[in-house]
Amino acid sequence: MEGNVESKICSSPGGCAFQIKLAEPKDTPPEKVTTPTKSRDFSILSLEQKLTEAEQRRENAIEGRMGCIEKQKERQKFAQQKIQEYNETFKHHAEEKLKGRLSSVEANKEALLQARMERNMEMEKHFEDVLKRAKENKENDENGTPS
């Protein structure tokens, strides 16, 4: 065995045996593997291509935002239409209710007026009958005929 390598034989509960070799740690860490850097091409064509691609990405992002804004405006417009329809139907029902109430109030008013007129007519007839009887009684008293 080399240097300070320690060997140990272990057996697992399943009956397999294996050997473990333990060595002292090395003082120097292993060298890091570095990937070679990409060579950058700074030609005018590649820069123009990158600029056009960036411009297209920016335009696509702006179009996406504008699409979202348009959808939101459509939803708001749809909601406003629904609110307006609801208000119109509410107004229509309220007007119908009010017209119904006004017509019933008018009918009740006319019925009360008619009842008062009939009562006044009855009272006038009764008053005329009373006056007529009083006049007859007075005439009978003057004539001396008992009633």
C-alpha positions as CSV (number, residue, x, y, z in Angstrom):
1,M,0.0,0.0,0.0
2,E,1.1,3.6,-0.7
3,G,1.8,6.2,1.9
4,N,-0.8,6.5,4.7
5,V,-3.6,4.5,3.0
6,E,-5.7,2.7,5.5
7,S,-7.6,-0.4,4.3
8,K,-10.6,-1.8,6.0
9,I,-12.9,-4.7,5.1
10,C,-16.6,-4.3,5.9
11,S,-19.5,-6.6,5.4
12,S,-23.1,-5.5,4.9
13,P,-26.1,-7.2,6.5
14,G,-26.9,-8.8,3.2
15,G,-23.7,-10.8,3.3
16,C,-21.7,-8.8,0.7
17,A,-18.2,-7.8,1.7
18,F,-16.4,-4.8,0.4
19,Q,-13.1,-3.1,1.0
20,I,-12.7,0.6,1.9
21,K,-9.4,2.4,1.3
22,L,-9.0,5.7,3.2
23,A,-6.2,8.1,2.4
24,E,-5.1,11.3,4.0
25,P,-6.4,14.4,2.4
26,K,-4.0,16.2,0.0
27,D,-2.8,19.6,0.9
28,T,-3.4,21.1,-2.5
29,P,-7.0,21.3,-3.8
30,P,-7.7,20.0,-7.2
31,E,-7.5,22.5,-10.1
32,K,-10.7,24.0,-11.2
33,V,-11.7,23.1,-14.7
34,T,-12.6,26.3,-16.6
35,T,-14.4,26.5,-19.9
36,P,-12.8,28.6,-22.5
37,T,-14.5,31.9,-22.9
38,K,-16.5,32.5,-26.1
39,S,-14.8,34.6,-28.6
40,R,-16.8,37.7,-29.1
41,D,-17.5,39.0,-32.5
42,F,-17.9,42.7,-32.6
43,S,-18.5,43.2,-36.3
44,I,-20.8,45.9,-37.5
45,L,-23.2,43.3,-38.9
46,S,-23.5,41.3,-35.7
47,L,-24.0,44.5,-33.7
48,E,-26.7,45.7,-36.1
49,Q,-28.4,42.3,-36.0
50,K,-28.4,42.4,-32.2
51,L,-29.8,45.9,-32.2
52,T,-32.6,44.8,-34.6
53,E,-33.4,41.8,-32.4
54,A,-33.5,44.0,-29.3
55,E,-35.8,46.4,-31.2
56,Q,-38.1,43.5,-32.2
57,R,-38.2,42.2,-28.6
58,R,-39.0,45.7,-27.4
59,E,-41.8,46.2,-30.0
60,N,-43.2,42.7,-29.1
61,A,-43.3,43.7,-25.4
62,I,-45.0,46.9,-26.2
63,E,-47.6,45.1,-28.4
64,G,-48.2,42.7,-25.6
65,R,-48.8,45.5,-23.1
66,M,-51.1,47.3,-25.6
67,G,-53.0,44.1,-26.2
68,C,-53.5,43.8,-22.4
69,I,-54.6,47.4,-22.2
70,E,-57.1,46.9,-25.1
71,K,-58.6,43.8,-23.4
72,Q,-59.0,45.8,-20.2
73,K,-60.7,48.6,-22.0
74,E,-63.1,46.2,-23.7
75,R,-63.9,44.6,-20.3
76,Q,-64.5,48.1,-18.8
77,K,-66.7,49.1,-21.8
78,F,-68.7,45.8,-21.4
79,A,-69.1,46.5,-17.7
80,Q,-70.3,50.1,-18.4
81,Q,-72.8,48.7,-20.9
82,K,-74.2,46.2,-18.4
83,I,-74.4,49.0,-15.8
84,Q,-76.2,51.3,-18.2
85,E,-78.6,48.5,-19.2
86,Y,-79.3,47.7,-15.6
87,N,-79.9,51.4,-14.9
88,E,-82.3,51.7,-17.8
89,T,-84.3,48.7,-16.8
90,F,-84.4,50.0,-13.2
91,K,-85.6,53.4,-14.5
92,H,-88.2,51.8,-16.7
93,H,-89.6,49.6,-13.8
94,A,-89.5,52.6,-11.4
95,E,-91.4,54.7,-13.9
96,E,-94.0,52.0,-14.4
97,K,-94.4,51.6,-10.6
98,L,-94.8,55.3,-10.2
99,K,-97.3,55.5,-13.0
100,G,-99.3,52.7,-11.4
101,R,-99.2,54.4,-8.0
102,L,-100.2,57.8,-9.5
103,S,-103.1,56.2,-11.4
104,S,-104.3,54.4,-8.3
105,V,-104.0,57.6,-6.3
106,E,-105.9,59.5,-9.0
107,A,-108.6,56.7,-9.0
108,N,-108.9,56.8,-5.2
109,K,-109.1,60.6,-5.3
110,E,-111.9,60.5,-7.9
111,A,-113.7,57.8,-5.9
112,L,-113.5,59.9,-2.7
113,L,-114.7,63.0,-4.6
114,Q,-117.6,61.0,-6.1
115,A,-118.5,59.6,-2.6
116,R,-118.4,63.1,-1.1
117,M,-120.6,64.4,-4.0
118,E,-123.1,61.7,-3.4
119,R,-123.1,62.3,0.4
120,N,-123.6,66.0,-0.3
121,M,-126.5,65.3,-2.6
122,E,-128.1,63.0,0.0
123,M,-127.6,65.7,2.7
124,E,-129.2,68.3,0.4
125,K,-132.1,66.0,-0.3
126,H,-132.5,65.4,3.4
127,F,-132.2,69.1,4.1
128,E,-134.8,69.9,1.5
129,D,-137.1,67.2,3.0
130,V,-136.6,68.6,6.4
131,L,-137.4,72.1,5.2
132,K,-140.4,70.9,3.3
133,R,-141.7,69.1,6.4
134,A,-141.0,72.1,8.5
135,K,-142.9,74.3,6.0
136,E,-145.8,71.9,5.9
137,N,-145.9,71.7,9.7
138,K,-145.8,75.5,9.9
139,E,-148.6,75.7,7.4
140,N,-150.6,73.1,9.2
141,D,-150.1,74.9,12.5
142,E,-151.3,78.1,10.8
143,N,-154.3,76.4,9.4
144,G,-155.0,74.7,12.6
145,T,-154.8,71.2,11.3
146,P,-153.0,68.9,13.6
147,S,-150.5,66.7,11.9
